Amino acid sequence: MDVIKELKTTKDRIKEVLRTDERARNSDLWLTFQIWRNYDKVNFYIPYNRLTDLTSMETIRRQRQVIQNKDCLYLPTDEETKNKRKQKESVFYRYFGGLNVRH
């Protein structure tokens, strides 16, 4: 699936969960949990109350970005990963505001 289509599909899924589940409107964690369970078909069990104790995926991702992009440490070693991230970054900038990408 191309990145734009994936973003639109994800947005539609999130809108549906938000429409039908008031709790998801007030908790990003619950929203994520519902997306994982209903659309990503997560096939392992993590009790919801345990999720609140875990480091959030967003925090992990953002900190990884800072370490790699700002601190220039522990950069990806796989060329395909580097290329996919650059491509995705470019698409995200265009999709979420038409900002110019610095490459």
RABEL-V231460 format. One line per field, one symbol per residue. phi: phi as a letter, one per 30 degrees, with the letter a starting at -180 (. if undefined). Layout:
phi = ???
This chain:
phi = .dddddddddddddeddddcbeeddcbdddeeeddeddcdhecbcbeeddedddddddddddddddddccdhchddccdddeddddddeddddddckiddccb
